[in-house]
Each structure stands twice: as C-alpha cells, then as structure tokens.
Amino acid sequence: MTIQTKTTQAPLLEVRNIKKHFQAKGISGETQTVYALNGISFTLREGETLGLVGESGCGKSTAARTVLRLIEPTAGEILYRNQDLLALRPDKMRSLRKEMQIIFQDPFASLNPRKRIDKILEEPFDIHGFTNPSKIKERVVGLLDKVGLSSDQADKYPHEFSGGQLQRIGIARAIALNPSLIVADEPVSALDVSIRAQVINLLLDLKESMQISYLFISHDMAIVRHFCDRVAVMYLGKIVELADSEPLYNKPQHPYTEALLAAIPSIDPETKKERMKIKGDLPNAMDMPRGCAFHTRCPIREKQCEESIPQLKEARPGHHVACFLRE
Amino acid sequence: MPTPELRVKNLKVAFTTGDEELIAVHGISYQLNRGETLALVGESGSGKTVSALSVLRLIPEPPGKILSGEILFDDKDLLKLQAKELRERRGRDIAMIFQDPMTSMNPVLTIGEQIIETLLRHTPLSRSEARVKTIDLLNQVDIPFPEQKLDQYPHQFSGGMRQRVMIAMALSCSPRVLIADEPTTALDVLIQAQIIELLKQIKKESQMSILLITHDLGVVAEIAQRVMVMYAGDIVETGPVSKLFRASLHPYTSGLINSVPALKATPQKNFRLSEISGTVPSLSQIPSGCPFHPRCPSAETRCRTDKPRLKEIAPDHAVSCWLHP
C-alpha cells in the first residue's frame, strides 16, 4: 500500500449502530412494528465504494436513506467528516446536503415530468444560493457534457428521453454541486441490460474525475463485485458479512452470502455448480426470528443459532462475519 | 430428429396509437420442439412478450393486431380458430405463467378456487376430485401444508410462493406447451434459484415444451437448450445455448453477453465494462437497414440501407447480419 492511498482512507462517513423501526397498521387495525434496521455499523472511506447488498426487504434502501437523513433513524449515530448529522441544526444540515447526494432506482419517477431538463439541473444551484444565471447555464452545459448528453437536449422534457438517458440526467443532478458522497440506490436495476454497462462506466469515470465516494445499493451481486471496493451483505436489517470485494466473493464466510453467490445464474453454461439449497422465504420483518435471523433458512444451523444472536466479528483482518459457526 | 410442437410462421404484429400503426413484430418464424426449453431473449421493446402473447391471441385488440402469420399446433392454425375452440386450448394444451403473479391471479378468490376452476373447465374431474388433484399439484410445486393453503387468498402468499401457485395452476391440465413470460424477474435471487430448480424438475418429469421469455442471460444459460435473440421486432440470432454463449455471431448478441460482468473472474481495478452504445430504438423510430446499425461497432455502408435476413450458417444456428451473409 502506498502512502498516498493511506492518506485518502480517512473515514468520510461513519455509521454507528443505526436502527429504524417503522410503525405499521395491521389488517385489523392493530399497530405492528416493522424492524427494518436492527443496528448496523459501517464506515465509508474517502474515495471508496462500499456496496450494500441483499434481497428485497433486507433494509438496504432504508439504510441508504437513513444515512442521508431522508428517513430519521430510531437510534444510532451518523458521522460525516466527524460531524454528527443527527445533532445538526436544520440550516447546517441543509448546507451539508451539497456534499451528499442520491441517485434513485427509477429515473422516470425521480425527475419532475413538467420541468425541462435545464430547469431540473439548475435547481440544485438555486437551492444552494448560486445567483449568477449565466454561470449556472454554463454549469448545466458542462454537466450534460460530463454525463454524455449534448447541450441541445437541455430544453427537452423527461418523457422525451429513454431510461438510460434519464438516469444520466439523474446523475448530472447529483454531481451538480461537486458532492463528496453519492448514495446510489439500485441505479441500474431499472435499465435495459445493454444500457447498464454504460451507466456503470459513467459512475466509474465520475469517481475518478471527481473523487466521489459511493454507497452503492444493489441486489445484483455481479455488478457489485465489479463496482465496489468493499461489500456489506445485509439480511433482515443487519449486516451479516462485511469485507473487501475479493475475499467476500472468493471466500464468503457467512452461509447466507454463500447461498446468494451460488444462486446467481451464470451465463457460462459449462460452469454448472452444485447449488446450496436454501428453502423457504425471507421471514417477516414484523415477526423476527429469535436468535440468528437467518437460522430459519440456514443449512448449517446449530442449537445456539436458534437461541442467541451472533455479533458481527472480525474473523480475519478486514473480514467481518456474524455467524457462530464461522467466526 | 426433434418433433415440432408449435410452429410460428411469419408472425407480424402491430399496435395502433393515434393514426400511426407501429410494427412490434416484423414477421418472425420459429418452432418449439417437443420437450425442449426455448428462450426468447431481448430488451424492453424488442417484441419478445408481444410475440409470445400472440401465440394464444392474448394481445389486446385493439390497439394490437396480428397482421399476418400462422401459429400451427396439431396442424391447426391457432390464429384461425373460433374463440370457443381457442378457449379449449388455452390452459389445457398451452398454459402461461406471467411475470407478476399478484396481478395475474384473482385477489378475491382463494387459490384453491382458481386452480379448481381450471380443472373443472378442462377435465372430467368432479369438484371433490379436483380438490384432491389441486392439493397434489401444490405439493408438486413444494407449497408446504397444501390442504390449508388451498383456502387462502393470493395476498397471503409471498412473491415466490405466489409464483409457485401460478406454476401449479399452469400445470394443472398437464399442458404440452408452457409459455413463461419473465417468470423469475420479479423475484429475489434465492427465490429465483428455487423456481429455476422447480421448472427443471418439472421438465425432467414430463415431455412439456417451454417457451421462456426473459432478458436475463443467466437464466437462459441455466434452463434453455436453444435461444432466440430479438431486437426491434426481429429475431437476429438463434441457436443452441452452448454455441450462442461461446461463439455468438451477431454483434448485438455478443454485446449483450460481454456487457454482463463475470461473477467468477477477478475484475481488474477500475476496469470498464464493454458497453453497447446508444439506446434501444422506439417502435416509431426503427432505423433503416439493419435496425441495430446505429449501435453496431462493425456497421458498414450496406447495413444502413439494406435489411439483412435471418440465414442459417451452421445446422441450427442462424443469424441476420451482413457480416455473415
């Protein structure tokens, strides 16, 4: 490791034991608690890309939004450059939002259909008090160029674009104010296969040219491996494994990670593998299993897994796992 | 020699919007052989779903319209059948499963009632026999406690369980052909793996033919024997899965395969995925000549003006590209 990379690895974001419990109304009117996040902690270093993966309902999107305080957590701490976001005054928080942006999954739903593209892209500047109109116009042209669109498309409306182009516009909006952190919530899941690679490559280009750190939420294990430096695997509101991409994919420790990797259909028909059989469905987050949340589906569970909850522990340097049998 | 179960000849389908008639499927031909799984692959707007729905005349008319073609099953053209005769075939000989099981089941009927209804319509079974058969079917698709689940409503099932119920419903009359439209797209990867295993197991136990519509090349490699790649309403390449994934000939097929990151290989730091430039054309703006030419890295002058035809260049392997005339 060179000295240069060492200095760039100060934590940009530190999330400590955040929890989010939603109150939901049941069918017969009674209040139930949805345990969406049950205490997750991670750090995102400067210039790093951290992937949050898991099935739908595992809490990865809630985690992403909580980090930006788009959802207020029930408990926990979020430190951005050593400032506790949850303790910040609203005006301070608002000005910090310049530095932390989000890209959403559905580009059709995340852009105002009644606004022209140039207006959509001018909005971040207006909100954050940039007042020189000709400068702003210049910046918008520059943004379109950066995401691979031409400036003569600036006066069109969202419906005139394809999904991939709209996602580029969503990205342009996110990078408008030179953020340090971008939360990308399934940014390519809604796109056609042939368009996904374009958007992933664009995100990589921006990471290099603008030194952006990404928190990358996805259920696509192959794309996460390609894109992320480190990966956190989530299950029912908890991180069950956290490691650098390579060891996580080559030597997964948690049986859930193993099962996820084995379940991915490979496009090489010659490499048919023996699949780890996982029976059953994701348990309901309103009715959490006792003990290890994965024990109901785990092929290697033992008695203790049904009784106590395993903590995320460092099994080997940099490789964390929450499993009694693999720690 | 494979026996053809279903033959589609020169199928052409259009949709009318306003005064415009947009061609969604440009006269495609293929056959589905007995006992095989044939995958129909393409991106949104490629015409894959429209061409599959047309087999059972399930596209809404209007705005849709089957302009020409023949769909031969038992030497009868399904497109010429009377509505009543067609209803007899649907569900009994040719069944379908859809992407979203929630919207394709009736939310106010128990799943038992929905399966029993199919059985009563197409088989001579009595109601009580149909109930026993339904329990049997739910067992077959690994639904736990089928006797109780039978009397539950679709919303009481998880996504994966609903898809199993759909499959049970489709299999109820032992159809000879199953059309599966993105059967695992709405599911999480662990549940997807379970459904793939289930479909494979069903295939092993019967001589059913499956027409599988998907955009996921991984799913294709897992269960299909042959594959057809569609682009802008045309089949651009077709062949055995093993061949197509190793030695595809159409630049679009190769582009699709190469743009999927490999799960096995260690990616190099900051390595860029190979991309297909441009966007999928909309039906109202299909490019001239070969519809793929604006995005094609090897396009020549001829590709801009003349449309290539699907040509067999090896047994069972056909491609429509001027690079392989």
HADDOCK unambig.tbl for C-alpha pairs under 7 A between the chains (distance, minus, plus):
assign (segid A and resid 55 and name CA) (segid B and resid 188 and name CA) 5.79 0.50 0.50
assign (segid A and resid 56 and name CA) (segid B and resid 188 and name CA) 6.76 0.50 0.50
assign (segid A and resid 192 and name CA) (segid B and resid 43 and name CA) 5.91 0.50 0.50
assign (segid A and resid 192 and name CA) (segid B and resid 44 and name CA) 6.80 0.50 0.50
assign (segid A and resid 193 and name CA) (segid B and resid 43 and name CA) 6.95 0.50 0.50
assign (segid A and resid 193 and name CA) (segid B and resid 256 and name CA) 6.98 0.50 0.50
assign (segid A and resid 194 and name CA) (segid B and resid 256 and name CA) 5.91 0.50 0.50
assign (segid A and resid 194 and name CA) (segid B and resid 259 and name CA) 6.64 0.50 0.50
assign (segid A and resid 194 and name CA) (segid B and resid 275 and name CA) 6.76 0.50 0.50
assign (segid A and resid 194 and name CA) (segid B and resid 276 and name CA) 5.70 0.50 0.50
assign (segid A and resid 197 and name CA) (segid B and resid 259 and name CA) 5.83 0.50 0.50
assign (segid A and resid 197 and name CA) (segid B and resid 273 and name CA) 5.72 0.50 0.50
assign (segid A and resid 197 and name CA) (segid B and resid 274 and name CA) 6.77 0.50 0.50
assign (segid A and resid 197 and name CA) (segid B and resid 275 and name CA) 5.29 0.50 0.50
assign (segid A and resid 198 and name CA) (segid B and resid 275 and name CA) 5.61 0.50 0.50
assign (segid A and resid 201 and name CA) (segid B and resid 272 and name CA) 5.77 0.50 0.50
assign (segid A and resid 201 and name CA) (segid B and resid 273 and name CA) 6.56 0.50 0.50
assign (segid A and resid 222 and name CA) (segid B and resid 261 and name CA) 5.90 0.50 0.50
assign (segid A and resid 222 and name CA) (segid B and resid 262 and name CA) 6.50 0.50 0.50
assign (segid A and resid 222 and name CA) (segid B and resid 263 and name CA) 5.05 0.50 0.50
assign (segid A and resid 223 and name CA) (segid B and resid 261 and name CA) 6.26 0.50 0.50
assign (segid A and resid 226 and name CA) (segid B and resid 261 and name CA) 6.66 0.50 0.50
assign (segid A and resid 226 and name CA) (segid B and resid 267 and name CA) 6.05 0.50 0.50
assign (segid A and resid 260 and name CA) (segid B and resid 189 and name CA) 6.94 0.50 0.50
assign (segid A and resid 260 and name CA) (segid B and resid 190 and name CA) 6.29 0.50 0.50
assign (segid A and resid 263 and name CA) (segid B and resid 189 and name CA) 6.18 0.50 0.50
assign (segid A and resid 263 and name CA) (segid B and resid 190 and name CA) 5.67 0.50 0.50
assign (segid A and resid 263 and name CA) (segid B and resid 193 and name CA) 5.45 0.50 0.50
assign (segid A and resid 264 and name CA) (segid B and resid 189 and name CA) 6.46 0.50 0.50
assign (segid A and resid 265 and name CA) (segid B and resid 218 and name CA) 4.51 0.50 0.50
assign (segid A and resid 265 and name CA) (segid B and resid 219 and name CA) 5.61 0.50 0.50
assign (segid A and resid 265 and name CA) (segid B and resid 222 and name CA) 6.19 0.50 0.50
assign (segid A and resid 266 and name CA) (segid B and resid 218 and name CA) 4.85 0.50 0.50
assign (segid A and resid 266 and name CA) (segid B and resid 221 and name CA) 6.82 0.50 0.50
assign (segid A and resid 267 and name CA) (segid B and resid 217 and name CA) 5.94 0.50 0.50
assign (segid A and resid 267 and name CA) (segid B and resid 218 and name CA) 4.38 0.50 0.50
assign (segid A and resid 267 and name CA) (segid B and resid 221 and name CA) 5.32 0.50 0.50
assign (segid A and resid 268 and name CA) (segid B and resid 221 and name CA) 6.68 0.50 0.50
assign (segid A and resid 269 and name CA) (segid B and resid 221 and name CA) 5.20 0.50 0.50
assign (segid A and resid 269 and name CA) (segid B and resid 222 and name CA) 6.70 0.50 0.50
assign (segid A and resid 269 and name CA) (segid B and resid 242 and name CA) 6.37 0.50 0.50
